[in-house]
Amino acid sequence: MKRYDLIVIGSGPGGYIAAQRAGNLGKSVLLIEADALGGVCTNHGCIPTKSLLGGAKLYKHALSGAQFGLEVDGARFNYNQASAHKDETVKTLRSGIEFLMKSAKVDVIFGHAQVLDEHTVEVNKERYGCDYLILATGSSSLVPPIKGSTLPHVLTSTEILALSEAPESLVVIGGGVIGIEFASFFSMIGTKVTVIEMMDEILPMADGEFAKLLRRELKGVDFHLGCKVEEIDAKHVHYTTKAGDRKSIEARMVLLSVGRKPNTAGFEALPLFIERGGVVVNDRMQTNLPTVYAVGDVNGKSLLAHSASRMAEVAVSNIFGSKQMRMRYDAIPWAVYSSPEVAGCGLTEAEANKRGLPIKSQTVQMRASGRFLAEEGKRAGGLVKVIAHRDSGAIVGIHLLGSYASEIIWGAAAIIEAELRVQDVKEIVFPHPSVNELIKDACFALDASV
Amino acid sequence: MKRYDLIVIGSGPGGYIAAQRAGNLGKSVLLIEADALGGVCTNHGCIPTKSLLGGAKLYKHALSGAQFGLEVDGARFNYNQASAHKDETVKTLRSGIEFLMKSAKVDVIFGHAQVLDEHTVEVNKERYGCDYLILATGSSSLVPPIKGSTLPHVLTSTEILALSEAPESLVVIGGGVIGIEFASFFSMIGTKVTVIEMMDEILPMADGEFAKLLRRELKGVDFHLGCKVEEIDAKHVHYTTKAGDRKSIEARMVLLSVGRKPNTAGFEALPLFIERGGVVVNDRMQTNLPTVYAVGDVNGKSLLAHSASRMAEVAVSNIFGSKQMRMRYDAIPWAVYSSPEVAGCGLTEAEANKRGLPIKSQTVQMRASGRFLAEEGKRAGGLVKVIAHRDSGAIVGIHLLGSYASEIIWGAAAIIEAELRVQDVKEIVFPHPSVNELIKDACFALDASV
């Protein structure tokens, strides 16, 4: 039986980063993948959606550029070409991960892993031994127990990525990140899109003001909030409104994006603590079994690709490294790559209030930015909000809606991670003209002293 | 004679920010402007160029979107419409500054200021007294002493913004930020563009590797480096190559972008120290006259809008505020809004070497980013470089070429200002997929420990 310092099960942004970091420390590592390198993120999530959204944004801009001087005779979105580009992007990135694994001298085996005990894993009928085990098996789309949810035109996010043409109409069930990105994509390319969300607002991690504005900016999308889907049939989605009325919407296609569940199949032999479906871990990513760690969606702590990667680093640090890294959840940025984009890092006002944190906050309209005005025009909506501790001035949250949000937000993660205060941010020189400089404006509005 | 706590001369990003910050502290402020509120930046610089570049980028994307699924029958750039949008953007932002001045209770007078002594300024034949004076008069395009440089088709950056149609061909003399942005703009909309630069490389503040890649990515632009323009006539620009050969290029239009000179007219009565044309200041922005400060281009220290704004804050802090702020130049970001964009903050490798700083550096290709690959395709060029102190790991420079560079770079300013080290950046969670996360990849490549 071949023995490794570390076996990692699952090669998504949790698993492959764990394997790479450990390999680069000189450890012997086996990475086991049941599907394709890169996991859901690379193959059925982050990357293919961003490829499609990129093309759709170009199409939207081509149609709406007249005020900026762009004249177009006729524009079409070629779904097959966009899809081919998406597939090529995924393939290139998979090769990239393959290359990283080779560089880090990580062995890779494709097959379903069955954990026999804390130090033994079986795959393709072979057994492999290890000192440490990292579970990084990710999550799967939740298919809710709704009548009709397994009909052929009712798709998960993985299935909808395999379409060869855009549906005429689409009902998206669930207004979280995945639902909203697909709603934005299909709406940009001409599909009639309706989102049905059970909660009173979309995007639960977003500041309420931002979620509301996003709904307004997603002009082609109809939203039904506080509504419960009762049944799906061949042509309709039937739902109950908050007031108790029964209604239905015609839908050629339905996307189920109501949530995801951790993948724990294969761990049955391990006496793991599992709560609400996720493997329980401490802030070192260690499970109740001292040599077994769990990173990424499988622990249910933060279902984001970059959270998984960070957890992987924390796990490897605590197994083979400095043992100093701890997982913190207060400075994890998130982004929705809709058009317009939304992004945030840290607390919303509602979350801060719930924690009893005394805060001050300032919202600035994006049209106060010369760059935003120059590139988006004065009718475009956009917001920046900075939330700080009322007394210390420590920045606890930054939220963005509008152009470049997803690429601006990392600086907020840096600021919150470094525990900078409003008065520190005022010392930072922001480039002009930019959208990001509105963060500085918000800080000066919170505290005018110099 | 009406007296103020502060008189500010010039309402660009140095002057209006100084007036606003002081006004918001409850001080009585008079702001004097000879032209239009906002100065060169708002009226003839940053803002109008970004408006035009925004439209041109849409046009470029419309023409080059086929691989991403965008099909366009025919596309044209409507110069008049782009120009009208530019003018509207400028007007909106001017009104914005007017509003800010009202909110901060700043008096504004239009006219040429003549400083009579350190506490008296004359404008429109009226005299005004002040305790403190901030000079924020900016700079003007340098017209080099070249034969033909005053011919009607030879324009400064201010004049070229007033065109009503694109020239068939354009020779840009000077490959600094201004020259490169116009070269990129006109090249995108179909003008045949040539850049003649006296130095061996364009963009002196950029890392050499980045400037070189930008030249390659600006596919429609011809570059002649190390060349000295000798004479301009009605149809040609004549220049001498590095090897000493005399050559000439046909040009319907010529842009002079060889540099800018501080505007010191009106200060003749003040015994100011002036060096290389700029008003000498200390790190509090104070001139040799204790109650007179000089911020922005007029002191020649850093000819960037946001540097001027920061200097304004430093000046007001030292006059009326905490007196704690000092001007530092090591964490000032810069951005070139060409297509592709280039941005940087801190030192280049060459600058670090010149200072004798022991460094380590890591360059990452942007195509290692899933987002970049998804949105730009695998043939697009792009780079990220992180430079750190070899021993302490302190980040001393971050450089970017490629999409979102100008909106990513503020985080680099935050990191360098907060004196974070490579090991600190590795603790920051970057959003995935993003271009900015390559900064983290570069940091892990510099130091693989966890």
Chai-1 contact restraints between the chains, C-beta under 6 A:
chainA,res_idxA,chainB,res_idxB,connection_type,confidence,min_distance_angstrom,max_distance_angstrom,comment,restraint_id
A,R21,B,V450,contact,1.0,0.0,6.0,A-B,restraint_1
A,N24,B,A448,contact,1.0,0.0,6.0,A-B,restraint_2
A,C46,B,P433,contact,1.0,0.0,6.0,A-B,restraint_3
A,I47,B,G370,contact,1.0,0.0,6.0,A-B,restraint_4
A,K50,B,R371,contact,1.0,0.0,6.0,A-B,restraint_5
A,K50,B,A374,contact,1.0,0.0,6.0,A-B,restraint_6
A,K50,B,P433,contact,1.0,0.0,6.0,A-B,restraint_7
A,S51,B,A374,contact,1.0,0.0,6.0,A-B,restraint_8
A,G54,B,F68,contact,1.0,0.0,6.0,A-B,restraint_9
A,G54,B,A374,contact,1.0,0.0,6.0,A-B,restraint_10
A,G54,B,E375,contact,1.0,0.0,6.0,A-B,restraint_11
A,G55,B,F68,contact,1.0,0.0,6.0,A-B,restraint_12
A,G55,B,G69,contact,1.0,0.0,6.0,A-B,restraint_13
A,L58,B,H61,contact,1.0,0.0,6.0,A-B,restraint_14
A,L58,B,G65,contact,1.0,0.0,6.0,A-B,restraint_15
A,L58,B,F68,contact,1.0,0.0,6.0,A-B,restraint_16
A,L58,B,L70,contact,1.0,0.0,6.0,A-B,restraint_17
A,Y59,B,L70,contact,1.0,0.0,6.0,A-B,restraint_18
A,H61,B,L58,contact,1.0,0.0,6.0,A-B,restraint_19
A,A62,B,A62,contact,1.0,0.0,6.0,A-B,restraint_20
A,A62,B,L70,contact,1.0,0.0,6.0,A-B,restraint_21
A,A62,B,V72,contact,1.0,0.0,6.0,A-B,restraint_22
A,G65,B,L58,contact,1.0,0.0,6.0,A-B,restraint_23
A,Q67,B,H85,contact,1.0,0.0,6.0,A-B,restraint_24
A,F68,B,G54,contact,1.0,0.0,6.0,A-B,restraint_25
A,F68,B,G55,contact,1.0,0.0,6.0,A-B,restraint_26
A,F68,B,L58,contact,1.0,0.0,6.0,A-B,restraint_27
A,F68,B,H85,contact,1.0,0.0,6.0,A-B,restraint_28
A,G69,B,G55,contact,1.0,0.0,6.0,A-B,restraint_29
A,G69,B,F77,contact,1.0,0.0,6.0,A-B,restraint_30
A,G69,B,N78,contact,1.0,0.0,6.0,A-B,restraint_31
A,G69,B,Q81,contact,1.0,0.0,6.0,A-B,restraint_32
A,G69,B,A82,contact,1.0,0.0,6.0,A-B,restraint_33
A,L70,B,L58,contact,1.0,0.0,6.0,A-B,restraint_34
A,L70,B,Y59,contact,1.0,0.0,6.0,A-B,restraint_35
A,L70,B,A62,contact,1.0,0.0,6.0,A-B,restraint_36
A,E71,B,R76,contact,1.0,0.0,6.0,A-B,restraint_37
A,E71,B,N78,contact,1.0,0.0,6.0,A-B,restraint_38
A,V72,B,A62,contact,1.0,0.0,6.0,A-B,restraint_39
A,V72,B,V72,contact,1.0,0.0,6.0,A-B,restraint_40
A,V72,B,A75,contact,1.0,0.0,6.0,A-B,restraint_41
A,D73,B,D73,contact,1.0,0.0,6.0,A-B,restraint_42
A,D73,B,G74,contact,1.0,0.0,6.0,A-B,restraint_43
A,G74,B,D73,contact,1.0,0.0,6.0,A-B,restraint_44
A,A75,B,V72,contact,1.0,0.0,6.0,A-B,restraint_45
A,R76,B,E71,contact,1.0,0.0,6.0,A-B,restraint_46
A,F77,B,G69,contact,1.0,0.0,6.0,A-B,restraint_47
A,N78,B,G69,contact,1.0,0.0,6.0,A-B,restraint_48
A,N78,B,E71,contact,1.0,0.0,6.0,A-B,restraint_49
A,Q81,B,G69,contact,1.0,0.0,6.0,A-B,restraint_50
A,A82,B,G69,contact,1.0,0.0,6.0,A-B,restraint_51
A,H85,B,Q67,contact,1.0,0.0,6.0,A-B,restraint_52
A,H85,B,F68,contact,1.0,0.0,6.0,A-B,restraint_53
A,T89,B,L373,contact,1.0,0.0,6.0,A-B,restraint_54
A,T89,B,A374,contact,1.0,0.0,6.0,A-B,restraint_55
A,T92,B,L373,contact,1.0,0.0,6.0,A-B,restraint_56
A,T92,B,K378,contact,1.0,0.0,6.0,A-B,restraint_57
A,L93,B,G370,contact,1.0,0.0,6.0,A-B,restraint_58
A,A305,B,H432,contact,1.0,0.0,6.0,A-B,restraint_59
A,H306,B,V429,contact,1.0,0.0,6.0,A-B,restraint_60
A,H306,B,P431,contact,1.0,0.0,6.0,A-B,restraint_61
A,H306,B,H432,contact,1.0,0.0,6.0,A-B,restraint_62
A,R310,B,V429,contact,1.0,0.0,6.0,A-B,restraint_63
A,E313,B,V450,contact,1.0,0.0,6.0,A-B,restraint_64
A,V316,B,V450,contact,1.0,0.0,6.0,A-B,restraint_65
A,S317,B,V450,contact,1.0,0.0,6.0,A-B,restraint_66
A,G321,B,V450,contact,1.0,0.0,6.0,A-B,restraint_67
A,I332,B,V429,contact,1.0,0.0,6.0,A-B,restraint_68
A,P333,B,P431,contact,1.0,0.0,6.0,A-B,restraint_69
A,A335,B,P431,contact,1.0,0.0,6.0,A-B,restraint_70
A,G370,B,I47,contact,1.0,0.0,6.0,A-B,restraint_71
A,G370,B,L93,contact,1.0,0.0,6.0,A-B,restraint_72
A,R371,B,K50,contact,1.0,0.0,6.0,A-B,restraint_73
A,L373,B,T89,contact,1.0,0.0,6.0,A-B,restraint_74
A,L373,B,T92,contact,1.0,0.0,6.0,A-B,restraint_75
A,A374,B,K50,contact,1.0,0.0,6.0,A-B,restraint_76
A,A374,B,S51,contact,1.0,0.0,6.0,A-B,restraint_77
A,A374,B,G54,contact,1.0,0.0,6.0,A-B,restraint_78
A,A374,B,T89,contact,1.0,0.0,6.0,A-B,restraint_79
A,E375,B,G54,contact,1.0,0.0,6.0,A-B,restraint_80
A,K378,B,T92,contact,1.0,0.0,6.0,A-B,restraint_81
A,Y404,B,E407,contact,1.0,0.0,6.0,A-B,restraint_82
A,E407,B,Y404,contact,1.0,0.0,6.0,A-B,restraint_83
A,E407,B,E407,contact,1.0,0.0,6.0,A-B,restraint_84
A,E407,B,I408,contact,1.0,0.0,6.0,A-B,restraint_85
A,E407,B,S434,contact,1.0,0.0,6.0,A-B,restraint_86
A,E407,B,N436,contact,1.0,0.0,6.0,A-B,restraint_87
A,I408,B,E407,contact,1.0,0.0,6.0,A-B,restraint_88
A,I409,B,P431,contact,1.0,0.0,6.0,A-B,restraint_89
A,W410,B,G411,contact,1.0,0.0,6.0,A-B,restraint_90
A,W410,B,F430,contact,1.0,0.0,6.0,A-B,restraint_91
A,W410,B,N436,contact,1.0,0.0,6.0,A-B,restraint_92
A,G411,B,W410,contact,1.0,0.0,6.0,A-B,restraint_93
A,G411,B,G411,contact,1.0,0.0,6.0,A-B,restraint_94
A,G411,B,A414,contact,1.0,0.0,6.0,A-B,restraint_95
A,A413,B,I428,contact,1.0,0.0,6.0,A-B,restraint_96
A,A413,B,V429,contact,1.0,0.0,6.0,A-B,restraint_97
A,A414,B,G411,contact,1.0,0.0,6.0,A-B,restraint_98
A,A414,B,A414,contact,1.0,0.0,6.0,A-B,restraint_99
A,A414,B,I415,contact,1.0,0.0,6.0,A-B,restraint_100
A,A414,B,I428,contact,1.0,0.0,6.0,A-B,restraint_101
A,I415,B,A414,contact,1.0,0.0,6.0,A-B,restraint_102
A,E417,B,I428,contact,1.0,0.0,6.0,A-B,restraint_103
A,A418,B,A418,contact,1.0,0.0,6.0,A-B,restraint_104
A,I428,B,A413,contact,1.0,0.0,6.0,A-B,restraint_105
A,I428,B,A414,contact,1.0,0.0,6.0,A-B,restraint_106
A,I428,B,E417,contact,1.0,0.0,6.0,A-B,restraint_107
A,V429,B,H306,contact,1.0,0.0,6.0,A-B,restraint_108
A,V429,B,R310,contact,1.0,0.0,6.0,A-B,restraint_109
A,V429,B,I332,contact,1.0,0.0,6.0,A-B,restraint_110
A,V429,B,A413,contact,1.0,0.0,6.0,A-B,restraint_111
A,F430,B,W410,contact,1.0,0.0,6.0,A-B,restraint_112
A,P431,B,H306,contact,1.0,0.0,6.0,A-B,restraint_113
A,P431,B,P333,contact,1.0,0.0,6.0,A-B,restraint_114
A,P431,B,A335,contact,1.0,0.0,6.0,A-B,restraint_115
A,P431,B,I409,contact,1.0,0.0,6.0,A-B,restraint_116
A,H432,B,A305,contact,1.0,0.0,6.0,A-B,restraint_117
A,H432,B,H306,contact,1.0,0.0,6.0,A-B,restraint_118
A,P433,B,C46,contact,1.0,0.0,6.0,A-B,restraint_119
A,P433,B,K50,contact,1.0,0.0,6.0,A-B,restraint_120
A,S434,B,E407,contact,1.0,0.0,6.0,A-B,restraint_121
A,N436,B,E407,contact,1.0,0.0,6.0,A-B,restraint_122
A,N436,B,W410,contact,1.0,0.0,6.0,A-B,restraint_123
A,A448,B,N24,contact,1.0,0.0,6.0,A-B,restraint_124
A,V450,B,R21,contact,1.0,0.0,6.0,A-B,restraint_125
A,V450,B,E313,contact,1.0,0.0,6.0,A-B,restraint_126
A,V450,B,V316,contact,1.0,0.0,6.0,A-B,restraint_127
A,V450,B,S317,contact,1.0,0.0,6.0,A-B,restraint_128
A,V450,B,G321,contact,1.0,0.0,6.0,A-B,restraint_129
